[in-house]
Amino acid sequence: MEELTPRDLELRKEEIIDRIKNGAVFIYPTDTIYGVGCDASNTEAIQKIRQLKDRQNSPFSIWVPSRRWIEENCQSSKEIDKWLLELPGAYTLILKLKNKKCVASNINPGNQTIGVRMPDHWFRKFVRELNLPIVTTSANKTGKSFMTSLEDLDPEIKNEIDFIIYEGEKKAKPSKLIDLTAEEKVIER
């Protein structure tokens, strides 16, 4: 595993973008905790994350490059538009997909919905420049503690990822889930 600082990411941006577009699985910081991700359209990379996390069927959320991406690929309503104004923020909005080809089918097997995030964090600029959604799920085995520093990164995950963008210890909790597919429902984690 290669460890990169935010400065390294800036200096090697084009190389890192190419690596992600070619299937890299990586850990990155968010506004809450560390996430593990890949290009959300890469079926093989998503499957690798499923194996790393021991999570075969549960849906993954995505970090989207912009609100516009959400508007183009997800169904909208007045309630959804209201929540979009809260982005960027520590929310995962569960929305109905209108463009099912915008992400790989194994993001949310058998379902017509997607969890979207746009964290209020400097890494958002990189995702915007990448211009594609990335898987965003906690960097831990399912049911284990969330990764908040390098010291608590599961060795099995560490050995299987391509690189990590590390900015030090995180002290937040995961994002709030807001299910907007029926009646609005806030899910605390």
C-alpha positions as a printed NumPy array, in Angstrom:
array([[  0.   ,   0.   ,   0.   ],
       [  1.298,   3.394,  -0.988],
       [  0.608,   6.234,   1.467],
       [ -0.053,   9.656,  -0.062],
       [ -0.504,  13.019,   1.596],
       [ -2.966,  15.6  ,   0.284],
       [  0.071,  17.399,  -1.206],
       [  1.184,  14.186,  -2.983],
       [ -2.311,  13.905,  -4.448],
       [ -2.087,  17.435,  -5.817],
       [  1.38 ,  16.852,  -7.316],
       [  0.451,  13.48 ,  -8.844],
       [ -3.194,  14.234,  -9.692],
       [ -3.159,  13.029, -13.318],
       [ -1.414,   9.767, -12.379],
       [ -3.891,   9.1  ,  -9.543],
       [ -6.866,   9.877, -11.815],
       [ -5.52 ,   7.35 , -14.344],
       [ -5.036,   4.737, -11.624],
       [ -8.633,   5.172, -10.427],
       [ -9.988,   4.998, -13.978],
       [ -7.982,   1.781, -14.419],
       [ -9.515,   0.029, -11.409],
       [ -7.511,   1.129,  -8.354],
       [ -9.097,   0.488,  -4.955],
       [ -8.051,   3.142,  -2.433],
       [ -8.72 ,   4.7  ,   0.967],
       [ -9.443,   8.403,   1.275],
       [-10.547,  10.932,   3.906],
       [-14.039,  12.372,   4.121],
       [-15.691,  14.941,   6.362],
       [-16.563,  12.126,   8.775],
       [-14.36 ,   8.977,   8.658],
       [-12.074,   7.25 ,   6.145],
       [-13.699,   5.581,   3.165],
       [-12.625,   2.886,   0.76 ],
       [-13.569,   3.384,  -2.85 ],
       [-13.054,   2.92 ,  -6.545],
       [-14.614,   4.069,  -9.815],
       [-18.34 ,   3.405,  -9.287],
       [-18.687,   2.129, -12.851],
       [-15.954,  -0.53 , -12.5  ],
       [-17.662,  -3.844, -11.706],
       [-14.413,  -5.696, -10.915],
       [-13.099,  -3.011,  -8.535],
       [-16.472,  -2.893,  -6.745],
       [-16.377,  -6.671,  -6.343],
       [-12.908,  -6.383,  -4.806],
       [-14.302,  -3.949,  -2.211],
       [-17.186,  -6.336,  -1.513],
       [-14.667,  -9.107,  -0.816],
       [-12.468,  -6.826,   1.349],
       [-15.434,  -5.812,   3.501],
       [-17.142,  -9.241,   3.569],
       [-20.217,  -7.468,   2.199],
       [-21.644,  -9.293,  -0.78 ],
       [-25.131,  -7.867,  -1.3  ],
       [-25.675,  -4.712,   0.757],
       [-25.756,  -1.523,  -1.294],
       [-22.795,   0.84 ,  -1.536],
       [-23.168,   4.594,  -1.648],
       [-21.276,   6.826,  -4.033],
       [-19.463,  10.159,  -3.716],
       [-20.744,  12.176,  -6.666],
       [-18.773,  14.859,  -8.515],
       [-21.543,  17.481,  -8.372],
       [-25.197,  18.287,  -7.681],
       [-25.632,  18.348, -11.437],
       [-24.614,  14.674, -11.567],
       [-27.419,  13.904,  -9.103],
       [-29.942,  15.934, -11.126],
       [-28.96 ,  14.147, -14.362],
       [-28.962,  10.609, -12.953],
       [-31.488,  10.511, -10.091],
       [-35.196,  11.245,  -9.838],
       [-36.083,  14.576,  -8.315],
       [-38.883,  16.165,  -6.316],
       [-39.352,  19.305,  -4.257],
       [-38.236,  17.392,  -1.153],
       [-35.108,  16.097,  -2.898],
       [-34.311,  19.576,  -4.254],
       [-34.523,  20.891,  -0.683],
       [-31.998,  18.29 ,   0.496],
       [-29.661,  18.983,  -2.43 ],
       [-29.263,  22.487,  -1.014],
       [-27.782,  20.858,   2.124],
       [-24.9  ,  19.493,   0.036],
       [-22.039,  19.476,   0.522],
       [-22.577,  18.028,   3.973],
       [-22.448,  14.963,   6.232],
       [-25.469,  13.308,   4.603],
       [-26.051,  10.287,   2.415],
       [-29.223,  10.823,   0.375],
       [-30.939,   7.654,  -0.806],
       [-32.555,   8.425,  -4.149],
       [-34.247,   6.562,  -6.993],
       [-32.093,   6.183, -10.087],
       [-33.411,   7.385, -13.42 ],
       [-30.192,   6.505, -15.33 ],
       [-29.3  ,   2.97 , -14.293],
       [-26.186,   2.992, -16.511],
       [-24.475,   5.772, -14.528],
       [-22.992,   3.223, -12.076],
       [-22.167,  -0.48 , -12.183],
       [-25.058,  -2.818, -11.426],
       [-23.243,  -4.316,  -8.432],
       [-23.324,  -1.001,  -6.516],
       [-26.819,  -1.894,  -5.318],
       [-27.69 ,  -5.378,  -6.617],
       [-31.339,  -5.772,  -7.558],
       [-32.435,  -2.305,  -6.492],
       [-33.393,   0.886,  -8.271],
       [-31.924,   3.262,  -5.677],
       [-28.55 ,   4.785,  -4.873],
       [-27.053,   6.477,  -1.83 ],
       [-25.275,   9.681,  -2.856],
       [-22.78 ,  11.736,  -0.865],
       [-21.034,  15.019,  -1.474],
       [-19.001,  15.66 ,   1.682],
       [-17.879,  19.121,   2.75 ],
       [-14.204,  18.232,   2.505],
       [-11.193,  19.293,   0.402],
       [-11.222,  15.852,  -1.367],
       [-14.512,  16.956,  -3.009],
       [-12.476,  19.115,  -5.421],
       [-10.524,  16.044,  -6.528],
       [-13.72 ,  14.014,  -7.091],
       [-15.117,  16.923,  -9.124],
       [-11.952,  16.923, -11.283],
       [-12.105,  13.12 , -11.587],
       [-15.632,  13.742, -12.947],
       [-17.026,  10.358, -12.057],
       [-18.657,   8.936,  -8.953],
       [-16.604,   6.798,  -6.599],
       [-17.77 ,   4.127,  -4.172],
       [-17.908,   5.528,  -0.657],
       [-18.105,   3.009,   2.129],
       [-16.321,   2.871,   5.466],
       [-12.78 ,   1.446,   5.368],
       [-13.461,  -1.509,   7.655],
       [-14.748,  -5.07 ,   7.557],
       [-18.53 ,  -5.196,   7.89 ],
       [-19.488,  -5.1  ,  11.563],
       [-16.034,  -3.921,  12.742],
       [-14.958,  -0.475,  13.992],
       [-14.648,   2.38 ,  11.481],
       [-11.175,   3.446,  10.399],
       [-10.29 ,   6.801,  11.965],
       [ -6.462,   6.527,  11.753],
       [ -3.754,   4.332,  10.229],
       [ -3.43 ,   2.533,  13.563],
       [ -6.932,   1.054,  13.295],
       [ -6.812,   0.104,   9.604],
       [ -7.571,  -3.617,   9.286],
       [ -4.372,  -5.354,   8.025],
       [ -6.392,  -7.464,   5.561],
       [ -7.779,  -4.305,   3.951],
       [ -4.402,  -2.533,   4.069],
       [ -2.755,  -5.407,   2.169],
       [ -5.317,  -5.315,  -0.65 ],
       [ -5.659,  -1.627,  -1.499],
       [ -3.571,   0.252,  -4.044],
       [ -3.035,   3.467,  -2.077],
       [ -4.29 ,   5.599,   0.783],
       [ -4.673,   9.361,   0.945],
       [ -4.022,  10.071,   4.592],
       [ -4.55 ,  13.318,   6.474],
       [ -4.324,  12.187,  10.094],
       [ -6.83 ,  11.003,  12.669],
       [-10.563,  11.6  ,  12.111],
       [-12.882,  12.232,  15.059],
       [-16.347,  12.231,  13.487],
       [-19.123,   9.673,  13.033],
       [-20.456,   8.334,   9.71 ],
       [-22.884,  10.459,   7.696],
       [-26.629,  10.529,   8.373],
       [-28.699,   8.473,   5.949],
       [-31.704,  10.328,   4.533],
       [-34.02 ,   7.975,   2.626],
       [-35.92 ,  10.049,   0.062],
       [-37.357,   7.148,  -1.921],
       [-40.727,   7.252,  -0.152],
       [-41.559,   9.336,   2.902],
       [-38.465,  11.151,   4.15 ],
       [-36.759,   9.039,   6.767],
       [-33.59 ,   9.932,   8.712],
       [-31.481,   6.94 ,   9.72 ],
       [-28.875,   7.511,  12.457],
       [-25.762,   5.31 ,  12.399]])
